Amino acid sequence: MTSTKVTNAILAATILTAGSTFASDNPGAHQHGHAELQLAIEGNQIDLIFTSPAYNLLGFEHRARTDDQKALVRETTEWLERTPLINTPDASCTVASVEVYHEAGGDSDDHHEHDDKAEHKHDEHEHSEGYTHSDFEVTQVLNCTGLASVETLLTPLTERFPEIEHLGIEWVWSGGQGSTRLEHTERSFSLTGQ
């Protein structure tokens, strides 16, 4: 492995694990309207982690109760599984692998075991002390033809989920590292900061 690949792998691991650890250990990291997207780009591959309060994607954070809520959780999960959360301007990215984790499901296709006592406590006391917010975490590996020559990337997240008011994006790639924040309905960002 070349020194550039080793450096990118170390930086990618740092970005991709630091964000997840930070969000789970910092209750202030969970803010409605805010979501985070972290990218490691190498060659024609993008590894990413997307984290968001469930409210931004579903309009609620409790475990799905009604058939409509359960259907919305399934539909959202399926969209996150099949849609590249980052793409090139000519839409060349495809999902090579994906994992979607959340605590909002209401049936057998939940991705995590639930603590019914904690859920019941939230039902009675909407945001009382001791309540744990519900989040979505998505990891994707994308294959993107011609990615090495692309400097602008797009995301469908801010248009698909109108409750996302601010999407923080961090990345590492052969040209260095960077970050930006997209406002509601903004879709594109430049890796070079221009």
N, C-alpha and C positions, 0 to 999 in steps of 0.2 A: 504494500500500500504506500503511495507517495505521501510526502509530508503534508501536501495540501489536503489530500483525502483524510489523513489522520486529524489534521486541524479542523476540517469541516465536521468530521464525525464527533470530535470532542465538543465543539461549539454547538452542534445540533443536539447532542445529548444534554448539554447544559441548559439550552433554551427549552427543549421539550420537557425536561423533568423539572426544572425550576418553576415554570409556570404552573404546572399541575400541583406541585408541592405547595407553592405559595397560595394558590386558590383554596386548597383544602385546609391549610393551617391558618388562614387569615380570614376570619369571618367578615371583615370589611371588604374583602375581595368580591363578595357576592352583592352586586348592585343591579337592580332592575334597570334595563335600558343599556347596560354595558355587557360586552362580550369580548373574548380574546381569541386570537388566532396566531399560532406560532408555526413557523415554516423552516425546514431545512431543505435546501435545494442543492442537488448535485447531479450534474449531467442532465439526463432527461427524467429525473425522478424528484418528486416533492414528498417529503414526510411532513405531516402536519398534525397538530392538536388544536381542536376548537372547543372552548369551554364557554358555557352560557347558563345563566339562571334559567330554569325551566319556564318561568313566566314569560321570558322573551320569545320563546318558541311556541308555547301552548296557551298563554293567557292565564295559567294557574300553576301552582307549585305542589298542591296536594296530590295524593295518589288518585288516579282517574277513577271516578265513581260511576258516572253515567255511560250509557252506550256511546253517546256522542263524544265524550271525553276520551273514552278508550279508543274509538276510531281515530280521533285526532292524534293521539299518541302513536298509534300504529302508522298512520299516514306520515307523520313527521319523522319517525324513525326510519321508515322506508325511503323517504326523500333523502335523508342524511346518509343512508347506506349507498344509494345509487348515484348521487350527484357529486361531481368534483367540487369541493368547497373553494378551490382555487382553479383558475383556468387561464389559458393564454388567450390573446385577442381572437385567434382563429379557432378556439374551442378544441384544442388538440389533446386535452388531458382525459384520461380514463382512470377509473378507480381500479387499482390492482388489489388492494385489501382495505378492509374497514372494520372498525369496532365502534359500536355506539353504546354508551353506558348512561343510564338514567335511573331515577327512582320514581318515575311518574306513571309507569304502567299499571294496568289494573287486571291483567290476566296472565296466562301461561307464557306469553312471550316477553315478560319482564327480563331485564338484563341484570337484575340484582335482587337479592333477598331483601325483604322489607321488615321493619320493626313496626308492627301494628300499633303498639302502645305509643311510640313516638308520633306516628301518624295521627292517632286519635287525639293526642295532646294538641297537635297543631289545629285539628278541626275545632276544638273548643276555644283555643286561645291563639288567634291568627298569627301574631308575631310576638308571643310572650317569651319570657326568658326560658332557655332550654330548647327552643325550637331550632332544628337544623334545616337550613334552606335546601331546596331541591335543585340540582344542576344537571345539565347534559354535558357529557364529555365525549367527543368524537375524535378518533385517530384514523387517519387515512394515509395510504401510500398511493400516490398518483404517478402514472406514466404519461409524459407529455412530449410528443414529437416536436423536435426543434426547440426545446426549452432553453438550451444553452445560448441561443442567440436572442432570446426575448428579454426585454428590460421592463416591460409593463405587464402586470397580471391583473386579473379580474376576480371578483367574488360575487356569487349570487346571494349571499347571506343577508345583506342589508335590504335588498328588495323583497326577498322571500318572507322575511320575518320583520314586519314593520315596527315591532316593539324594540328592536335593536336600534338604539339611538346613536351609540358610539361603539365602533368595532376597532379595538386595538390590535395591530398586527406587528409582529416581530419576525425577522427572518435572518438567516445566515445563508450565504451562497459564495461562489468563487470570487465574486466582486467585493466581498466583505460582509458586513451585517448592517441592519438598519431597522427602523420602526416607523410606523405612521398610525394615524387614527382616522378612520373613515366615519363620516357623519351619515345619518340616515339617508338612504338611497344612493350614496356614493358607491361606485362599484370598482373603480380601478385605482391602482397605485403603482408608482415607479420604484423599482429596486435600486435605482441609482440616485433617488432623492431629487430628481429634476422635474 
